[in-house]
Amino acid sequence: MAAAAGGQGESGDSAALSTVGEDGSAAATPSRPASGGDVRLYWWANTTDALGTQISGLVLPVFLLSLGQSPAAIGLITGASLGAGLLLAPYAAVLADRGARKRVMVWSATVSAMAMGSVAAAAALGHVVWAHVLTALVVERFATSCQEAAASGTVAAVAPRADYPRVVSRLQAGEQGALVAGPVLGGWLYQWFRWLPFLADAVSYLVAAVCVRRMRSKLTPAPAPVSGPDPSPDPSPDGGTEASAGPPRTAWRATATEVGAGLRLALDTPFLRLVLLWTTAVGGALGGLYYSVVFRVGGDGTHASALGLALSCAGGAGLVGSLAAPRLARGLSPAAGLVTVSWLMVPIAAGLALTDRLWAYGVLFGALSLLTAVVTVVLQAHAVAVTPPHLQARTGTALATAAGAAAALAPIVAGACADGFGPAATSAGCAVLLAAVAARTTRAALAGSLPGRAA
């Protein structure tokens, strides 16, 4: 819920990455694949969760603005809740890989439901306290991050390897549908009763928990093949078991080692370094643009439904871009595509700073969604191609962490700028940032750091 409406869901991407083992090989498939009913239950859990997130994600800033909170304060609470999720997810992933995936998913969704239900109850009773809202959102973000991290291996646990592409594509289609329907539903519900979107989010978490609980599979990972005569569940780096190798490495150190290897590769490889810069800066700029628009039109809450409709249209444009991207990517070099899209985003961001029309917000955000959907496919395809197989997972983690940090900072910076200079200044600043990224991308393309040359 703490993610901005219009943000890309994570479960589908995580599910896709879960089919690759730590050494870059395909993950082991379950010895006895679960029935198709488990796949359907997981789809319902994932899609319902995504829908609830999009419903409440739009109206949270509008709700807090209506209570008299400043944009800076709203940015702080949203950024803090997003940033909190970056801390606990690696540990939830460890628990999931050690056999507690189903329990982590169910209990995390239940905790999230309780947190958002408490916000809905407070809003319905008219006793909203800032400290309570902050605590509830941080708790919800922690729980959601644990749920998403644990879910990353679910596809491999419920489907045979041959069905991975079909299952992952259906999960992503469900998330894109939530991206289209969620904002407009959130706006309409908020116009009826301002607590309804938060209740809908709480119910979506409960539905997700029930669906996962009803899955027949225990969602435990298949054991990795061991060549030695005495297999051990937790081998240490020197070949012994954790129990006999002295004090085990702390989870913090293990996590830093895993992420550090991918980050070093990203920083040492020109193309991956540019991908890291581009996705982080552009993601942060898009988040800033989103919150600047919300702060401009959401102060009194009267335009929540219209804003939701505009953002839903933008989500539809992103869906079209995602569907068209594979065909377009076949004839588009990374250099030409990335440079072109980078410069096209600059006047669009400037347009968001100059207009105050809701229909214009929808058109401009739709153009951004369409462009970024196409270029993302090109970037992802070539990033996978240049990354060694044994570093695929860790490099992806490094890129995702950087993007997540930018997403957490975006509402904080947007709120502070809106308080100090006005929301339109935030959009103008994002346009300047995008221009700098476009210039850096052009230099990299001309220097040959990108596959293919800029036209």
N, C-alpha and C positions, 0 to 999 in steps of 0.2 A: 504493500500500500504506500510505503514511503517514496517509492519511485515516482517520478513525474509521469503524468498521463502522457501517453504517446511514446513512452520509452519501450525499447525492445525487451520482450520477456527473455528469461534466462534458461528456463527449463529445457526448451528444445535444443538450444545450443549445447548445453551441458550433456544432454542425452546423446547428442551426436559425438561429442568428445569421449564419452564413456565407452565407445566401441573400440577405442584405441588403447592398447596396453601401455604401461609405463615405459617399456622399451621400444615403443613405436609399432609393435605388432598388433594384430587384431586381438581384442580381448577374448578370453575364452567364453564360449557360449555355454549356457546352462546345460547340464547333462540331461535334464528332462524339461524342455521348454514348457512354460505355463500355457494355459489355454488362452484362446483369443479373448475370453471374458476379462482376463487380467489386463490385457492391452486396452480394452474399452474402458475399464474402470480407471486406469491410469490416465487415459485421455480426458475423461470427465473430471478427474481430480485436477489435472493440470489446467484445463481450459476454464473450469469454474473458478479456480484460484486466480488465474490471470484476469478474468472478467471482474471479479471483486476488486482486484488491485486497481484496475483502470477506472472503475466506478468511483471509488473513494479518492484516488490520486488527484483527480481534477478538482474536487470540491474542498479538499483540505485547506489549501491556501485561501480560497474564497470564504470558508467557514471562519478561519482565524482572523481574516480581515474584517469580517462582520462583527467580531468581538472587540474590535478596536486595537488589535495587535498591529505593530508596524511591519512593513516589508522586511526590515532587517531581522526582526525577531522571528518572523516566519521562515526566512531563509536559514536562520540558525537552527531552528528545530528540525527542519527538513534535512539540512545538510548533516546535522548530528546523527539523525536516525539512519541516514544512508551510510555515513562513515562507520557507525557502530557495526554494521553488518560485515564490514571488511575484516573485523578482528576475530570473529568466532567461527566463520565458515570453514577454515582449514581443519579445525579440531572436530567439527561435525563430520567432515569427510572421512577423517581417520576412524571415527566410531562406526560410520556406515561401512567402510571397507573391512572392518573387523566383525561384521555380522549384525550390527544393530540398525541397519538402514530403515527397516519398516517402523521400528519403534521411534527412531528419531523423527521420521516424517510425520507419523501420527501425532506424537506429543508436541512437536513444533507447531503443527497446524492448530492443535487445540489451544495452545498458549496464545497464538496469534488471534484466534477467535475470541478468547477471553479479553485480551487487551482492547481489540476494536469494539467488542460488545460493551465494554465499560465506557468508551467514548460515546457510543450511541446512547447509552442510558443517561449519561450526564447531560448530553445535548437535549434529549427528550424531556428531562426533568428541569432543565434550565439552570443547572448548577455546574457550569463549566469552569474548571480551575486550571490555570496555565500549567502548574507543576504536574497535575494529573495527566494532561494531554501530552506533555513532554515525556513523562515516564511511560505512558502507554505506547507511544510511538517508538521509543527506543526499545522497549521490550518486544514489540511486534517486529521491528526490524531485525533484532537478534534472532528471534524465532524463525522468521522467514528466511534469513540467510542460512540457518541450520537446515531448514527444510529443503532449500534449493541445493545446497551442497550434498545432502544425503541422497537427493533424487537423481544425482548425476549418473549413477550406475543402474538405474531402474530399467532402461530399455534392454540392456544386455541380460537382465534377470528375467524378463517376461516374454522375450521374443527370440526366435532363432536368428542366427546371423544374417541369413538371406533376407529377412524381413526388416532389418535395421533401417534402410532408406525409406521404406514405406511408412514405418511407425514414426520415425523422426519427422518426416514431411507432414504427417497428420497432426503431430503435436505443434509444429510451427504454424500450420494453417489455423489451428484452434487459437493460438496466441494472437495471430494477426486478426482473426475475427473479433477477439476480445478488445483488441486495440481500436477496432472500428466502432463496436457497439458500446464499449464501456463509458467513454466520455459523454456521449449523448444521454445514456441512461443515468449516469451520475448527475448531469445537469437537470434532467427532468425530475428525478427523485428529490433533489435538493429544493426545487421549486415547490414541491408538495410539503415536505417536512425536512428540515435541514439535517436531521439525525438519520434519515433513511439510508443514505449512501453508506454510512458507517455500519449500520445494521446489515446491509447487503454484503459488505466486505466480511463481517463476522460470520454470516451464514455461509459464504463461499468457503471460508476456511473449514467450517464444520463439515460441509459436503466433501471437501477434499480429504479430510481425516477419515470420514466414513468410507469413502471409496477405496482409499489405501488399506484401511483395516479389513475390508471385505475381499481384498485380493488373496487368492489361494496361495500364491508364491510367498515364501518368507523373504524374498528379495535379498538373500545372502549371495555374495559373489562366489563364482566358481573358483575352486582352488587353483592356484597357478601350478603349472607342471614343474616338478622338482627332479633334477637328474641324479642327485645324490641318493645313497641307499637309506639315509635316515632323514626323511623330510621333517622340517620344523615349521610351525605356523608363522614364526616371527624371526627369521634369520637376521643376525647382526652383520654389519659390514665385513667383519673379519672371519665370517664363516660359522661362528658359534651362534647359540641362541641368545636372545636378550637376557634370559634368566641367568645364563652362565657367563656372560661377557662383561660382568661388572655393571655399574650403574648405567641404565639405558639413557640414550640421548633424549633430551627434553623435546617436547613437541614443538617448542619455539625454534630450537636449533634445526630440527628436521624440516620444518616448514621453510625456514630461511634458506636452507640448502637447496630444497626443491625449487623454490621461486628464483633463487639467485642464479641457478644455472641457465634458466630461460632468459632472465633479464640480461645476463652477460652476453648471451648470443644475440639478443635483440639490439643491444648497444654496439656490438662489434660488427654486425652485418648492415651495410648501408641501406638496403631495401627495408629490412625489418625495423631499423632505427627510424626510417621515415614513416613506416606504418604506425609505430609507437607514437611518434609526434603527431601524426595526422589524426588518428582515432581519438587520442586524448584531447587535443586542442579543439577539434571539430565537435566532439561529444560535449565538451564543456561549453562551447559557444552555443550549441543547439539548446542545451539545458538553460543557459542564461536567457536566450531568446524566449523560450517557453515561459519562464517565470516573469520576465518583463511584461509579456502580454497579459498574464494572469493578474499581475499587480495593477495594470492599467485599467482593466475592464471589470475586475472582480471585487472592487471595494465594497459595493453595497449588495452584492449577491443577486441583483436583478437580471444580470446577463449570463448566469451560470448555464442555463440550458442552451442559449445561443452559442456560447463559447464551446460547450461540449459538442454541439453539432459541427461547428467549424473544425475542431480538432479531430472529430470522427471522419470528416471528409479528408482531412490530411492523412489520417491512418489508412483510408481507402486508397489514396494515391500511393502510399508506401507499399500496400499490398499489390497493387498493379506493377510497381517497380520491381518488387521481389519476384513476381511471376514472369516478368519480361526480361529480367536480368540475365538468366542463363543464355538466352538466345543472343542478346546484345553483347554479352561478354565474349562470345566466340570471335567476334570481329573487332574487338576493342582492346588495344594494348594498354597495359597499366599506365604507361607514361601519358598517352593521349587522354585516356579517361580521367585519370586523377587530376591532371593539370586543368582540363576543361571544367570538370565539376567544381574544383576548388575556386576557380575564378567566377563561375556562375553563381555560387552561393553568396558572394560579396554583395552584389546589388539587391539580392533577395533580402538579406539581413538589413541592408540600408532601407529597403522599402518598409520593413516592419517598424523601423524607427520613425518613419515619416507618416504612417497612416494610423488612423484610429477607427477604421471600419472593420466590423467583425467579419464580413464576407471576404475582405482583403486578407485578414489573418488566415482564414481557411485556405485561400488560394496560395498564399505565399508559403505557409507551412506545408501544403500539399506539394509544392514545387521542391522544397527542401527534402521532403520524404522520398519523393520520386528519384531525385538525383542521388541521394546517399544510398538508397537501396541498390541502385545499379552499380555504383563504384565499390560498394562493400563486397559484392560477389567477386569482382575482379581482384581486390586486395586479398581476400581470404584465399582464393585459389592459388595465387602466386606465393602467398606467405607459407602455405602448406608445402609448396613445391621447393622452396629454398630452405626449409627447416629440416634438419636431420631427423630421422624417424625416432631416435631415442630421446629427443628433446621436444617432441610435438606438444605433449601435455604441459610441460613446464613453461615453454615459451608462450603458449596460450594463456596460462595463468598469469604470467607477467604482464601481457597486454591487457587482460581483463582487469587486473588490479589497478593499473594506471588509469584505465577508462572509468573504473568505479570511483577512484579518488577524484577525478574531474567532475563526475556526476554529483558527488557529495559537496564539492566546493561551489558548484554552479548556483544553487539557491542562496547560499550565504553571500556570495559576491553580488548576485542580482538584487538581493534584499538591501544590502548596504548601499549599493549604487542608487537604487530607487529612493531610499530615504535621503541620500545626500544630493542627488542630481536629478532625480525623476526617472521613471521607467524607460522613457524614450532614450535617455542617455545610455542605459544598459544595452539596448539594441544597437545603438551606434558603436559602442565599445566592442560588441561582438562582431560587428562588420569590420572594424579595424583589425581585430584578431584574425578573422578569416582571411583578410587581405594579406596579412603577414604569413599565414600558413600557405596561401596560394603562391606567394613569392618564393618561399622556401621550397615548395614542391616543384616549382618551375626550374629553380636552380639545380635541384637534384636530378630532374629529368634531363636537362641539358648536359649535366656532368656524367650522365650514363649510369646513375645510381638506381634507376628504374629499368625493368625489362622493357625494351622498346624505347623509342625516342619520341619526344613530344613533337606533334605535327606542327 
